[in-house]
Amino acid sequence: MEAMIQTSFLPEKRRKYLSIISIEGGAILLSSIVWGASEADFLPQWAGTIATGMFLVAATVSVAALTSLGLRPSRLTAEDRDRIRREAPQLVYSLFIAPISAEPESSTSP
């Protein structure tokens, strides 16, 4: 639980976590694009199989990196705890409440 809190709220942990998640998502997305292209015969079947496998291995490696690097717990200093207390409400507000409270765009009809 402490690792998730650190990952969510400490800026240096958040950057590492989001970078690894981005690599994972990109690898999964690319594997699905390559797989679809090979199934639609835009790519040769052998090339699609190799590329899809490579992207899925990259995604698996990023999951392992996320577990070992991105979610590695560390000791929180008193300064880190104070920073979390200060920044947490603003972060939660910006992620969840601000998008909901934003006014919808007005549509103009001719």
N, C-alpha and C positions, 0 to 999 in steps of 0.2 A: 504494500500500500504506500509506503514511504517513497519507493522508487517512482510510482505513478505520480505522486504529488510533486516530486522533484522534477520529473520530466515535463509535467504540465505547466509549472509555474516559474522555474528558474530559467532565465534566458539562455544561458550557455547549454543547459541540458535540452531545452526545447529546440534549439537549432540543430543539435546532433540528431535528436529523435525525428524531427521533421525531414531532415536530409535523408536519413535512412528510409523512412516511410515513402518519400518521393521516389527514391531509386527502386524500391519494391513495386510501387504502383506503376512506374514507367516500364519496368521489365514485364510485368503481367500484361499491361496494355499492349506492348510491342509483341509479346507472344501471341496474343489473340489476333492482332492485325496480320501477323505473318501467317498464322494458321488459317485465317479466313482467306488470305490471298492465295495460299497454296491450294485450299479446297476449291476456290473459284478458278483455278488454273491460271492465275496471273504469275505464279512462281512454280518452278518445277517441284514435284512432290518431294524429292530428296532434299532440295534446298530448304523447303518449308519445314520438313521434319527436323533437320539439323538446327536451323535457326530457332524454331519453337523450343526445342530442347535446351538450347543455350540460354534463351531468355528465361525459361522456367528454372534452370539451375541458378541463374543470377538472382531471381526472385527468392529462391530458397536460401541462398547465401545471405541475402539482405535480411531475411527473417532471422537467421542465426546471428547476424551482426546486430540487429535490433535487440535481440535478447541479451547478448553479451555486452554490447557497448551502449546502446540507447537506454536500456532499462537497468543499468548497473547502479545499485544504490551506493550512496556515499554519505559520509557524516555531514549533517547540516550544522553549519556554524551559527552562532547567535545572529550574526549579520544576515545570513541567508534566511533564517526564520523570520526576521523582521522584514526583509524584502518581500518574502512570500505573503506575509500579512498585509503589507501595503499594496502589492500589485494584484493579488488574487481577485478582489472584488471587481477591479477595472477589467481584468482579463475575462472573467466570467461574463461581465456585462457586455463587453465587445463581441464575444463569441455567440452569445445566446439571446440577450435582450435587445441589443441595438438593432439587429436585422429585423426583429419582430416589430419594434416600435417605429421603424422607419415608415414614412408615408409612402403608399404605393404611387407609382408613376401615373399621372393622369393621362388618359388616352384622348387624343383629339379626333373627333369624327368630322368628316367633310360636310 
